[in-house]
């Protein structure tokens, strides 16, 4: 199972961490503010109050064992950059860093951040789902139990009809639309064929969509 570390548990970081944990993944939350740590302890199994800009601290936390890190440090741009550099030097394969502005984003990109996000433009929950599955392109929460996701067609689905793929029976989800280039089929029938590169807009319960994402 993939392991995630979220550094900085403000509004954005806590949203990412909470969603990943709810999806069943192991998440370590790190922040140097005691009030945020206390708040995160209510929804995360592993939380640590620590200064993530200290390389020795990161080593002691076993950061190298994590598959993905989310750097969600607040207004301290210098700390954000330093932590991102340390994580990449330690060999973290995928580092997502929150940017405060376009210049900050450019610096993060140059020092090796694999993905840069702007909190005002992306919901933490959406980012969490993107992290879990590279095939999930977008995510909208309808309710605590139901969501809509945009899923990139698996190579296994190429040339097969929706009837043959039988998403409702296999995963318990429904296909609302098929996007192919600039064309969108908003009422696909069972005989519509899924092609490589298609984007499927799918609705269903959270657990069922998770099964589809893992597939």
C-alpha positions in Angstrom: 0.0 0.0 0.0 1.3 3.5 -0.9 2.4 5.7 2.0 1.9 9.5 2.0 3.4 12.3 4.2 1.7 15.7 4.3 3.9 18.5 5.6 1.8 21.5 6.7 -1.7 20.8 8.1 -3.4 24.0 7.3 -6.7 24.1 5.4 -5.3 22.6 2.2 -2.9 20.1 3.8 -5.5 18.8 6.2 -8.0 18.3 3.4 -5.5 16.2 1.4 -4.5 14.2 4.5 -8.1 13.6 5.7 -9.2 12.4 2.2 -6.2 10.1 1.7 -6.8 8.6 5.2 -10.5 8.1 4.5 -9.6 6.3 1.4 -7.6 3.8 3.5 -4.1 4.9 2.9 -1.4 5.3 5.5 -0.7 9.1 6.1 1.8 10.8 8.3 0.9 14.4 9.1 3.7 16.8 10.0 3.4 20.4 11.3 5.2 22.6 13.7 2.0 24.1 15.2 0.6 22.2 18.2 -3.0 23.2 17.6 -2.9 21.8 14.1 -1.3 18.6 15.3 -4.1 18.2 17.9 -6.7 18.8 15.3 -5.2 16.3 12.9 -5.0 13.7 15.6 -8.7 13.3 15.4 -8.6 12.0 11.8 -5.0 10.8 11.3 -3.3 7.8 13.0 0.2 9.3 12.7 0.9 12.9 13.4 4.1 14.6 14.5 4.9 18.1 15.7 8.2 18.9 14.1 10.2 21.4 12.0 10.3 19.9 8.5 13.1 22.3 7.4 15.5 20.3 9.6 17.1 17.6 7.6 17.8 15.5 10.6 14.2 15.6 11.7 13.1 14.4 8.3 15.6 11.5 8.5 14.4 10.5 11.9 10.8 10.4 10.7 11.9 7.9 8.1 10.8 10.1 5.2 12.7 8.0 2.7 10.1 5.2 3.2 7.3 7.3 1.9 6.1 7.1 -1.8 4.7 10.6 -2.0 5.0 13.8 -0.1 2.7 16.8 -0.1 4.4 20.1 0.9 1.6 22.4 2.1 3.5 24.9 4.2 1.6 28.2 4.6 3.0 31.6 4.0 6.6 30.8 4.5 7.9 30.5 0.9 11.5 29.9 2.0 10.5 26.9 4.2 8.4 25.5 1.4 11.3 25.6 -1.0 13.8 24.2 1.5 11.5 21.3 2.4 10.9 20.5 -1.2 14.6 20.4 -1.9 15.3 18.2 1.1 12.5 15.7 0.1 13.9 15.4 -3.5 17.4 15.0 -2.2 16.2 12.2 0.1 14.8 10.3 -2.9 11.0 10.9 -2.5 9.7 9.8 -5.9 6.7 12.2 -6.1 6.6 15.5 -4.4 3.5 17.8 -4.6 4.1 21.3 -3.5 1.6 24.1 -2.8 2.5 27.4 -4.5 1.4 30.8 -3.3 2.0 32.6 -6.6 3.4 32.1 -10.1 6.9 33.0 -9.2 6.9 30.6 -6.2 5.6 27.9 -8.6 8.5 28.5 -11.1 11.0 28.1 -8.3 9.4 24.9 -7.1 9.4 23.5 -10.6 13.1 24.3 -11.0 14.1 22.5 -7.8 12.3 19.3 -8.8 8.7 19.4 -7.5 6.8 16.8 -9.5 3.5 18.7 -9.3 2.6 22.2 -8.2 -0.9 23.1 -7.0 -2.6 26.4 -6.1 -5.0 26.0 -3.2 -7.4 28.6 -4.6 -7.6 26.6 -7.8 -7.7 23.0 -6.6 -9.5 21.3 -3.8 -7.4 19.1 -1.5 -9.8 16.2 -1.9 -9.4 16.4 -5.7 -5.6 16.3 -5.4 -5.8 13.3 -3.1 -7.7 11.3 -5.6 -5.3 12.3 -8.3 -2.4 11.1 -6.2 -4.0 7.7 -5.7 -4.7 7.1 -9.3 -3.0 8.7 -12.3 -6.0 7.8 -14.4 -8.3 10.0 -12.3 -8.3 13.4 -14.0 -10.9 15.2 -12.0 -13.0 14.6 -8.9 -16.2 16.2 -7.6 -17.8 15.4 -4.3 -21.6 15.3 -4.5 -22.1 14.1 -0.9 -20.1 12.3 1.7 -20.9 9.0 0.0 -21.3 9.9 -3.7 -18.8 11.4 -6.2 -18.2 12.1 -9.8 -14.8 11.3 -11.3 -13.3 11.7 -14.8 -11.3 8.5 -15.5 -8.9 8.0 -18.4 -9.8 4.8 -20.3 -7.7 1.8 -19.5 -6.0 0.1 -22.4 -8.0 -3.0 -21.5 -11.2 -1.1 -22.4 -10.1 -0.1 -26.0 -12.6 -1.2 -28.6 -15.2 -2.6 -26.1 -18.7 -1.4 -25.7 -20.2 -0.2 -22.4 -22.4 -3.3 -22.4 -19.3 -5.5 -22.6 -17.4 -3.5 -19.9 -20.5 -3.6 -17.6 -19.3 -1.0 -15.2 -22.5 -1.1 -13.2 -22.2 -4.8 -12.5 -18.4 -4.9 -12.0 -17.9 -1.7 -10.0 -21.3 -0.5 -9.1 -20.9 2.8 -11.0 -22.6 4.5 -13.9 -21.0 6.2 -16.9 -22.6 9.6 -17.4 -20.6 10.7 -20.5 -17.7 9.8 -22.8 -15.3 12.6 -23.8 -13.3 12.0 -27.0 -11.1 14.9 -28.0 -13.5 17.9 -28.3 -16.6 15.7 -28.6 -18.7 14.7 -25.6 -21.3 12.0 -25.6 -23.5 13.1 -22.7 -25.9 10.1 -23.0 -23.9 7.0 -23.9 -25.8 3.8 -24.6 -24.8 0.3 -23.9 -23.6 -0.1 -27.5 -21.2 2.9 -27.4 -17.6 1.9 -27.8 -14.8 3.1 -25.5 -11.5 3.9 -27.3 -8.0 4.6 -26.1 -7.6 8.1 -24.9 -11.3 8.5 -24.0 -12.3 10.2 -20.8 -15.2 8.6 -18.9 -17.3 10.7 -16.6 -18.4 8.3 -13.9 -20.7 8.6 -10.9 -21.1 6.3 -7.9 -20.6 5.6 -4.2 -17.1 6.4 -2.8 -16.1 2.8 -2.1 -17.2 1.7 -5.6 -15.3 4.5 -7.3 -12.3 3.6 -5.2 -12.4 0.1 -6.6 -12.5 1.5 -10.1 -9.6 3.9 -9.4 -7.5 1.0 -8.1 -8.3 -1.0 -11.2 
